[in-house]
Amino acid sequence: MKIGIKTKLMLWYSVLSSLIMAAFFIFIYLIYSRSLLEDLRRSLEADAQTASYETQIMWEAVKLTTDFSQRQTLILIYTEDNRLLFGTPPEHASLPVGMAPPGTYQVGTREESWLVCDMPLFRLQYTGWVRAIKPVAPIQGALHNLLVIMILSLPVFVLVSAVGGFQIAKRAFLPISRMVQTANQIGKGDLSKRIALEGIDDEIGELADTLDEMLDKLEQSFLREKQFANDASHELRTPTAVIMSYAEEALSGEKSAGEYRKSLETILGESKKMKEMISGLLLLARNYERGDSLEFERIDVSLLTEIVLEQIRPACREQDIALSADIQRGVYAEVDQTLLMHILMNLLENAVKYNKPGGSVNASVRRDGAEVVFSVADTGIGMTQEEQEHIFNRFYRSDQAKAGTLGHGLGLAIVRWMVSMHSGSILVKSEPGAGSTFLVRIPIQGPAPPSIGTISQKD
Ligand code: ADP
């Protein structure tokens, strides 16, 4: 059987408070019985003393001025040789013969008992002793009543504390119930639901706020992924459609060898484009693995830049673009070589691709404090402020880029992720028609240890 946490709390609360109450009752009972017995003893001793002073004996006739029966005290007067001169001892009390040592003692059974106090007579002319007796029964009656009240009130108390405990637990767990409710709704697919606890300024309120924040992030990331999948399928549809239409056209009837060749070339071109796009997409999709497989090592980044520059040189020559470099020698940094080469290559390719014939590209590397700064500047088509704001988004291409060059708009999104893997930053300065400069800053000491939320994708 499943016992809810509220019931468990209520049970604990009731058991604990009942135990405390029972212990309190026992304590009260003991204190009360002790004090009643003490009062009885004191009043008995006072009566014995009064009797011992005021007893008058004449020819063995005893006279007492105080009426002790009103005080429920029985007075017995004995001669020196223990002969009873006055009073009748209680029927069932087995009293000791002769005067007991001074002090009070109890005689009788559990059902019927008495307090007894023996004392010598204080009249000089007589020798003898007095015995004062009080029944304990009235005290036992009072204690019995107290016990009954306690026993009867305990279950009432348990009941009240159980109901109270349950109410308290219910109130305390109200926010938790809200959280469970929200989690159920989210589980059914409504990611927009929030716990939204207002006016609860304690640990539970804090937990609810944290969960809400986490849900915000999850929802955003879910929407981003959805958008990514939409964009990817949309972008892949175009080359697929081109391939299909060329293939259908080629198969639709007899064609010349030249026409077949043209169709196949187009199909090959589109397939290459798709392959590139799929590789890019896979790379971006994997960036959520947080680069665990990356290998950071201290390398000469000046040398690495020079190697990449040599690789781009033929393309520059082909497009009549002057390539220059401004490289500080011997700059070392903790980087992933493959990633850094990819970053530089991508920026250089763009600088060539979006350049004008007769234009130039300049690459530079320098150390700036604890960072290495790479820059790739071109004298190409440049970008408006609005375009600059979107170029790092997946699949974004400016209208001018779409019209003039091949591409799929994933390059800079990948570059930005790679820079972030190095705990670096990337920024662009550009003027439409005048050219663009990309600046990448990477810490020399390598990336900061990963922590939750270091990778952020805006689009
Ligand atoms: P792609 O080059 O495949 O279009 P990128 O992600 O590399 O994708 O670039 C995104 C967009 O940013 C480009 O389409 C272009 O509009 C713009 N861009 C990138 N680099 C440059 C540059 N050096 N000069 C002008 N525009 C650029």
Residues whose N, C-alpha, C, O or C-beta is under 5 A from the ligand:
A	BS01	ADP	N350 A351 Y354 G380 G382 M383 I391 Y396 R397 S398 A401 L406 G407 H408 G409 L410 G411 L412 A413 S436
